[in-house]
């Protein structure tokens, strides 16, 4: 998994996040951590770039 991660090309904000106490159902097995990652990492990394694209199109 980590080797695959190293090969990924990302424009910004690439992070490897482990959910140590989960299997295939991360949102149900670690809901607080999952929600925290989505809101505080993913949303924060993408919101500004999405808003800039939208402002540029208008």
N, C-alpha and C positions, 0 to 999 in steps of 0.2 A: 504494500500500500504506500509506504513512504517513498519508494523508488518511483512509482507512478506519479505521486505528488511532485517530486522533483522535476519530472519531465513536463509538467503542465506549464503552459505559458499564460500569464495573466497580466492584464494591463495595470492592475493595481490591487492591493489588499489581499494577496494570496496568503492564506493561513491554513495550517494543518491543525484540526481540532479533534481531540479524542473524546469520545463518550465512553469512559471506562466501564460504566455499569449498564451498558445497553448492548442489545444484539441487533435485531433487524427492525425494531420498532422504537427508535430513539424518541420520537415525540411523546410516546406513552410511557417509556421506561425512565426517562430523565426529562420530564416536561419543563422544569424550572430552568435547567441549563440550556435546553433546546431553545426555549423562548428567549433567554438572555442572549444567546449567540445570534439568533435571527434579528432581534431588535437592536442590540448594541454593537454588533459587528457588521452583519450583512446589510441591514438597512442604513446604518451610518456610512458605510463604504459606497453604497449605490445611490442614495437619495440625491446627493449633490450633483452627480454626473447626469442623472435622469432629468433633474430640474434644469440644468444647463442646456441639455439637448432640447427640451421643450421650449425654453426661452429663445433659443436660436432658430427654431422653426416658425415662431410667430412673427 
